[in-house]
């Protein structure tokens, strides 16, 4: 175990909406705040860079328009702003988990570099976060990295599972609380770096889910509007 205690609450953070490739689809950008009964705050993914809100030229400089565009991006949809809805500041985060290095997940990571960053060794082996395509506009922040390459318990009720495919070092979380979009398998995982590995990872996640489990997909356009968002807890 990396942290003492037991997982007690989950908050889904609304980190914006993104139009993919000129309207191919509109996806929600999720982050997650996980809290333990010992008072630890765990952040899973960090959304886009906050500069995308304050500097209109920055997305173009980074090459984002080749991928798509943020829609009506608001202050409360930055990682810092979404956490503020819960009365939490970046300094309150005790552990940051990164699912993978695409820009909509890694963009605000420097704000949380005071806390250990947990991710797969394969993803961290990239010279810089993957961002999108061949663009690598941001570096890895100077931080303490905990790198894993196998299933890893974080605390009672939270385990991390390497799920390669979307990227080679992609990571998913298996949660037990007290008391990528759902249509991708049928589509053949068209956005995955390795569709065959992505299918195998999806099958493994589904096999691990007990009856009645709720599987939250990273960017499912139909599921995203139905998910309770922070400050409402699960």
N, C-alpha and C positions, 0 to 999 in steps of 0.2 A: 504494500500500500504506500502511496505517495503522501496522502493526507490522512490524518486521523478522523474518526467520526463517520457519519452516515449521510448519504444524500437526502436532503429534506424538501427542497423546492426547485422548480424549474420555471424560468421566465423566458418566453420567446421574444427576442428583440427585433423590432421592425427597423431594418437598416436600409430601407428604401425600395424603390421599384426600378427595374431596368428593362429597357426595350432592346431585344436582341436582334441584331442585323436588320435594321430598318423595318421592324414590325413582325418579324417571324414569330415572336411570342413576347409576352411581357411577364417577367418573373419577379417574385419577391426576393429580397436579400435578407436572409435570417442571420441572427447571432443568437447566442443562448447564454443566460446567466444561470449558473448552478450554485446552489447554496447547501452547505452541510449543517448538521445540527451542532457543530462546534463553532459555527460562525464564519467559516471560510467562504470566500467568494471566488468562483471559478468562471472565467470567461471563455466561451468556445466560439472562436472566430470574431473578426473585428470590423467587417464591412469595408467600405471604400475609404480612401484618404480624406480626412476632413478638409484638406485644401480644395477638394472638388466642389465644396460649398462656397468657399471664400475667394477662390481664384478662377474665374471663368475660362481662362486660357489653359489651365493646367491639364484638364482631360485631353485636349487636343495635342498638347506637347508630349503627353505620355502615350499617344496612339489609341486612346479609348474609342474614338469614332469608328475605327475599323471593326470593332466588336459590337458597338451599340451605344446607347446613351441613357443616362439617368433621367428619370421622370420626376419632376416636382420634388427634387431633393431638398429636405428641410433640416434645420439644425437638430431637431430631436431624432433624426435618423442617422446621425453620426453615432459611432459607438459611445463617445462621451455623452452625447445628448440623450441617447436611449437609456443609458445607465442612470442619468440624472433623474429620469422619471421615477426611478426606484430609490432616489436619495443616495445613490452610490457614485463616488468619484473614481477616476482611474487609479488613484493611489490606494483605493480599498480592495483592488483585485489582488488575490493571493497566488493565483496560478492562471496562466493563459494557455489554452489548447488551440492549436491550429490544425484544421482539417486538411488544408492544402494551400499552396502558394498563389492561387489566382487572386487578382486584385480586389475582387469583392469580398475576400476573406482576410487578406493580409494587410489591407490598406492602412488601418489604424494601429497596426502592431507596435510601432515605436512608442505610442502613448502608454503601453503596458509592459515595456521592457524592464521595468523595475522588478517585475515578478518573473519567476521561472517560466520559460516557454516550453511546452511539451508538444512534440510532433514526431513524425517518423524520421529516422536517419536518412532514408532515401530522399525525402522531400528537402531536407536541410542540405543534402549534398549538392543541390543546385547552386551555382555561383551566386545567384540572386533569386528572389521569388519569381515564380513563373509568369505572373501578370497575365498576359494573353499573347498567343502567337509567339513571335520572336522578340517582342518588347520586354525589356527588363529595366524599367525606369527607377526602381527603388532598391536599396540594398537591404540585406538582413540587418536588423538593429543589433547593437552591441548588448548582449544579454546572456543570462545563464540558460542554456538549452538542455533539456532532458530529452534525449533521443531514444526512440524505441523501434523495434523491428518485429515485435510479436504482441499478442494480446496482453494488455497491461491493466491491472486494477489500479484505479486512482484513489478511491475510497469505497467504503461499503455502499453498494448501489450504483457505482459508476465504473465502467470498464471501457477501455479504448481498444478498437479492433482495426488493424490495418486492412484497408479495402482498396487495393490498387485497381486501376482501370481508368477512372476519370483523370487522374494523374498517377504517376508511378508510385508516389508516396502518400496517396490519399488515406485519410483516417476517419473512422466513424466512431460513435459512442453508443454504448448499450447502457440504458438507465433503468433502474428499478426505483420507483417513487413510492412512498408510503401510501397504506390503505389502498436524394437527388431526385426528381419529379417522378410521380408514380407511373407516368406513361412511358418512361424510358425503356423498360424491358421489352415492351411490345414494339418500340421503335428501333430496337437494336442498338441502343446507347450511341446515337450518332455524334454526340459531343465529347465522347470519351477518347482519351489518347490511345487506349487499348480496349476496344469494345469487348473482346473475348474475356479479358481479365475483369472488366466491369460487370459482365454478366455473372461470372463466377463469384465475385464479391457480393453482388445483390442476392444471389441464391444462398450464400452463406448467412447473410443478415436475416433473410426470411426464415431460414431454418433455425436460427437462434431465438427468434421472437416467440414467446409463449402465446397460447391462445388468448385473444383479447388485447394483445399488445398494440400500442399505437406507434406506427412507424412514421416519423417526420422526415419528409424528403427535403433536400436542400433547396430546390427551385421548382416546385410543382405549381403551375399557374392556377389549377383548380383547388388545391389544398390550401395554399397560402391565405386566401381570404377567410378561410374557416378557422384558422388557428387562433386561439386566444393570445393576445400580445401583451407585453408588459405595459402597465403595471399589474395586470392580472396574472396570477400564478397558476401553474398546473397543480 
